[in-house]
Structures are given as C-alpha cells and as structure tokens.
Amino acid sequence: MAAKPDDSKKRKHAPAAGGKSAPKKLKSSTDKVLKKPHKSIKQLGDKKQQPKPHVPVESKRERRIQAKELAEARKKKRKKHYTLEQELASLWEKMRTRNIAKEERSRLVSDALKKMKGKIPEIASSHVSSRVLQTCVKHCTQDERNAVFVEIRPHFITLATNTYAVHLVTKMLDNASKEQQAQFISALHGHVATLLRHMVGSLVVEHAYQLGNAAQKQTLLMELYSPELQLFKDLISAKEARLVDVISNLQLQKGSVIRHMTSVLQPIMEKGILDHSIIHRALVEYLTIADKTSAAEIIQQLSSPDLVRMIHTKDGSKIGIFCIKHGSAKERKKIIKGMKDKVGKVARDKCGALVLVSILSIVDDTKLLSKVIIRELEGILKELLSDQNGRRPLLQLLHPNSSRHFSPDELAALGSSVPSLVTKSPSEVNETETSGLGEAGKEDADVTESSLVNEGGKKDPLTRRQELLVHSGLAEKLIDACCEMAEELLRSNFGKDVIYEVAMGGADSILSPTLDGKLETLHGVIASLAAHPKMEGSDEQHLFEDFHSSRTIRKLILDSPSFACTLYEKALKGKCSIWAQGHSAKVISALLETSSAMVHKLVKKEVQPLVDDGILKLAK
C-alpha cells in the first residue's frame, strides 16, 4: 500500500483565477542587510589580485623617540618649571664631578643660582632641583648662600614637610651661621609638636635640636610641655633644665601638663617616630612627673622590639633601662627578642651597651639571655675584648657595677628609676632622682646604685652571673680568647681591664673552682710572654716597660699571689736586677709590696738586697 503524501509540507498556491499570478512583496531594508548579494569566484579572484596600499613600518627606535617626545610634551604641560629643571640637571652633572676645577665649579654654581633666583621655594620640591640646590649650597659663596636663605626663610615650615625639600633645609642648617640658625629655630616656634608628628618634618626638628645650643634646645623642648609655653615665647627660660623646675617656677598645673604631653607624645609613639633624641628627652621628663598609671602605660607601650631604635642616645638608653627595670617578664622578653641579630651593634654603642648591662643584671630568664644575647656575644668575642664599649657587658658579668669600668654618670643611669613606679622608701627615691641628674659623687653612691640595679629581678645576683657566665660556656671561651690574645690585650688601653678581671677570676671568685685549670694556663701564658729577653734597639717595648702592660702586671702581682709566684718562677727568677729600673721597677717592687707572705718568702732573698742597696725603691 503506497504511503500517503506528507500533509505537513506546504503546498504551492494555485494561480488566481484569470491566469494572473499574485503580486510580489517588497523587500524591507533589513532584508537587504541580512541577505548580501552572492559574489562569484571570478570577482573574489580579482579582489585578491589588487595591490594593498603601502604603509611605512616604524622601527623600534622611532617608536621610542615618539614615545619620549610625547612624554616630554605631557611633562611640559604638567610641570611649570620643567624646562628649567632640564637645564639645571645638565649643569648639575658637570658641577658634581670630582675632577672639575674649583673656578669652573664656582661658575657653574653661580649660573645655576641665577637661573633659580626667585623660584627656589617652588622648584625645591622636585627631586632633581632639590639635589641641584644642595650641591649649590655646599659649594657656593657665603653671599650666595645668604641669598638662598633669605628666599626660603618664609617657606621653612612648608619645605620642612616635603620629601625632597627637607634635604635642602637640613643642608642649609649645616651651613648656616649662628644668626641664621637662631632665625630658623625661631621660625619653628608653635610648630614643633606638629612637625614631630610628621615623618619628614620630625627630621628637621631633630636636626635643629642637635645643632642648637643649650638654650635653643630648651626652647624646642618647652613647646612639648604646655600649651602656654607654645603660645607665649617669653615664658621660656633656659635656667630651668628639668620639667619639675619649670612647673614649680611658672606655677603650671601638673595635671594639665601631663594631659598636654600625653596628647603630644601618644600620636608620635603610635606612628613609630622613635629615633629622635628630642623625643627621648621629652619622654624622660614626662616619666619624672607622670602618675603611676600614666607611667605604666608608657612603659608598656615602649616595651617592644622597637625599643632597640631608641637606645642609641643618652636619654634613650635611660628609657631602655626603665623598661627593663619596671616592665613585666613578658615585656622584657619582647625587648630581648627584638635585639636578635643586633646584639653586636648594640654592644659597640656607648649608650646601647648600658642597656645590655642592665638586661644582664636584672632579667631572671637566663635561658633566653643565653640563647639570644650570650650566643651572639660569643661569636664576636675577640672583637669585643678590645672595644671601649663592647667589653662592658663582659666586665659587668666579671665585676658588677665597678667604678673602675663605669663612670659615676653611667652608674647613676643604671641606678635610675621612674619615681612613681619605684617600690623603695621615699628617702631612697629622692637619692635616685638626685643620682639621675649626674650628681652621683658621694661615697655611699655605689651602695644605692648596687641595690637599685637589680630591682625587678627575683633571682640571686651571684646565681644569675654564674648561669650567664660559667654555665653558658662564655667564661671558658673568654679565657681561651685571653690566652690567644694575651699580649695584644695587655698592651691595649681597653683590653687590659678584661684580661685583668679574667686572670683574677672575677669578683666573688666566680670562675673558681670550676675553671681553676684554665686560669693557671692563662697565668702561664702571661708569664711566658714576660719571660722574653729584653731586646735592645727594638721598636716594640717589653711587657715590663710598656705603659699599659707594666701596670696591669703590677696590679695582678699585688692582687693575685698565685700569679705572682708563677711570674717569678717563669720570668723573674735570677733576673730581678735587670728590671730594677724604669717602668719595670714598679713590677719588681710589687713583689715585696704584696700582702702575701708566700710571695715575700719566695722573692725576699733576691729582691731585698736591691732595696738595701738603693737600686729599688718601694712605694710608701
């Protein structure tokens, strides 16, 4: 059966009656777009054969030049003095060379200053023009420098806060006369606190503070104390050095001063601007009048790894000692960990070494100290032995708070405390405040300082020293280094103190009896060096004749009978008459001046005849 046709397909319409077809529909414009006319293969072939228009290909060099020209045009529109800066840069390249003649440089500097005249405050903010100006200020004449100063004087504060212009301001300060310096510091009046809160502006205030005299420094500091002193310049007097005296003489309200200083110092500390000595001084003065709560908050805030940035100044090291003394164990741990990999640099610094001394005298966590501080000191031990400041932490462990190794002012700094946080009696607090001002010349000062230096530590001082010096292995390495460098240390102005303390076994005989064998070896090394014969015509003096070594050996003979016996047996037996004159005579006379009967019995037979004959004189 055949399939039926598909009815779904559209059928063609039958033509209308009359035999005429239906009219066609007109095509719309959209239909023309959608249905493009079909092109034949021949037409396509003809199009391919048509040549393309020639477009010139630019090289990389040409494109670079065009980009540079475009950038130059944009800079000219954006920068008012762009052309001038380009001219100055070309002059600067010539004037800053080392092999240029002085007259030629002066001519180039004068040309540059003439071009900049009247525009210096505007172009000083540019990184190019600022460098040109610095070179010009350095090499120009005094009259030209004065002209630059007059031009920028009304704009000091604006320029001081600019990243590039600040270098011109500091350079002008370095080359300014006393009158110009005074004018600049006067221009800072009323802006000191604001500038100290600015990362760039604080550099200018600190630079002016470092260059100023005592009265000018006090002028800058006073603005941080009270709003009255900030507004009325006539109230400031250089006679009152301490904040306590300023409050009493000007009858200021202590609470108002504390609130004002808190509002000034708090933003500075929050921004981390902690490197400047003027801020350190202000913090020390603040802690002298602050109540217990305010002082504790400041100590807590400063007890962080950032404290290491402050201890390079005298007042900064005092703040470091305050934080160690009054901080909690957790805060002390933060400070010590912040010194990791910086202990060597801190130890070599005059003020930083005192903070290390304070840490070794107060902190009870000897395991942490051995891990962070002692290990780092061991790595540079030989360098520290002859260093004026680096030896101090070692001397503190060997002989704590000795007036031979620390000046009265340094001992006073180690003994100073924050008055509101101290737990001593009022009379001792007054003594501490007095010693903090550098007036520690009394006979009983050592007792007060010794008691205050260990404030905050619960561990017995001798036990702490043994753990840090002997149990950590530092003492053994110290003796080995002294044996290796014995002659160099004996002749050194600073090393002689270290080798003396080590050879004596330290205060309280801390190295005995654990390291008695090592100490005998050190005594033998020194005696062997002293046993070398006297060389006539040699440039190097013998140990008995050298200024430093002869006095160190004499002191060891007087204080250590075991060393005196070793030295006599190895170096002086049968040779005392040779060394009975000159510097060496002091060494020989010490054999009879010592209080040891054992030494007297050993040397009397040989040395006493020299005294009887008048060859050798004993000290009275």
Stockholm file with secondary structure:
# STOCKHOLM 1.0

chainA/1-620         MAAKPDDSKKRKHAPAAGGKSAPKKLKSSTDKVLKKPHKSIKQLGDKKQQPKPHVPVESKRERRIQAKELAEARKKKRKKHYTLEQELASLWEKMRTRNIAKEERSRLVSDALKKMKGKIPEIASSHVSSRVLQTCVKHCTQDERNAVFVEIRPHFITLATNTYAVHLVTKMLDNASKEQQAQFISALHGHVATLLRHMVGSLVVEHAYQLGNAAQKQTLLMELYSPELQLFKDLISAKEARLVDVISNLQLQKGSVIRHMTSVLQPIMEKGILDHSIIHRALVEYLTIADKTSAAEIIQQLSSPDLVRMIHTKDGSKIGIFCIKHGSAKERKKIIKGMKDKVGKVARDKCGALVLVSILSIVDDTKLLSKVIIRELEGILKELLSDQNGRRPLLQLLHPNSSRHFSPDELAALGSSVPSLVTKSPSEVNETETSGLGEAGKEDADVTESSLVNEGGKKDPLTRRQELLVHSGLAEKLIDACCEMAEELLRSNFGKDVIYEVAMGGADSILSPTLDGKLETLHGVIASLAAHPKMEGSDEQHLFEDFHSSRTIRKLILDSPSFACTLYEKALKGKCSIWAQGHSAKVISALLETSSAMVHKLVKKEVQPLVDDGILKLAK
#=GR chainA/1-620 SS CCCCCCTTSCCCCCCCTTSCCCCCCCCCHHHHHHSCCCCCHHHHHHHHHSCCCCCCCCCHHHHHHHHHHHHHHHHHHHCTTHHHHHHHHHHHHHHTCTTSCHHHHHHHHHHHHHHHTTTHHHHTTSHHHHHHHHHHHHHSCHHHHHHHHHHHGGGHHHHHTSTTHHHHHHHHHHTCCHHHHHHHHHHTTTTHHHHHTSTTHHHHHHHHHHHSCHHHHHHHHHTTTCHHHHHCGGGCCTTCCSHHHHHHHHTCCHHHHHHHHHHHHHHHHHTTCCCCHHHHHHHHHHHHHCCHHHHHHHHHHHCSGGGGGTTTSHHHHHHHHHHHHHSCHHHHHHHHHHTTTTHHHHHHSHHHHHHHHHHHHHCCCHHHHIIIIIHHHHHTHHHHHTCTTTTHHHHHHHSTTCTTTSCHHHHHHHHCCCTTTCCSCHHHHHHHHHHHTTCCCSTTHHHHHHHHHTTTCCSCHHHHHIIIIIITSHHHHHHHHHHHTHHHHHHSTTHHHHHHHHHTTCGGGTTTTTTHHHHHHHHHHHHHHHTSCCCTTCSSCCTTTSHHHHHHHHHHHHHCHHHHHHHIIIIITTTTTTTSSTTHHHHHHHHHHSSCHHHHHHHHHHHHHHHHTTSSCCCC
#=GC SS_cons         CCCCCCTTSCCCCCCCTTSCCCCCCCCCHHHHHHSCCCCCHHHHHHHHHSCCCCCCCCCHHHHHHHHHHHHHHHHHHHCTTHHHHHHHHHHHHHHTCTTSCHHHHHHHHHHHHHHHTTTHHHHTTSHHHHHHHHHHHHHSCHHHHHHHHHHHGGGHHHHHTSTTHHHHHHHHHHTCCHHHHHHHHHHTTTTHHHHHTSTTHHHHHHHHHHHSCHHHHHHHHHTTTCHHHHHCGGGCCTTCCSHHHHHHHHTCCHHHHHHHHHHHHHHHHHTTCCCCHHHHHHHHHHHHHCCHHHHHHHHHHHCSGGGGGTTTSHHHHHHHHHHHHHSCHHHHHHHHHHTTTTHHHHHHSHHHHHHHHHHHHHCCCHHHHIIIIIHHHHHTHHHHHTCTTTTHHHHHHHSTTCTTTSCHHHHHHHHCCCTTTCCSCHHHHHHHHHHHTTCCCSTTHHHHHHHHHTTTCCSCHHHHHIIIIIITSHHHHHHHHHHHTHHHHHHSTTHHHHHHHHHTTCGGGTTTTTTHHHHHHHHHHHHHHHTSCCCTTCSSCCTTTSHHHHHHHHHHHHHCHHHHHHHIIIIITTTTTTTSSTTHHHHHHHHHHSSCHHHHHHHHHHHHHHHHTTSSCCCC
//
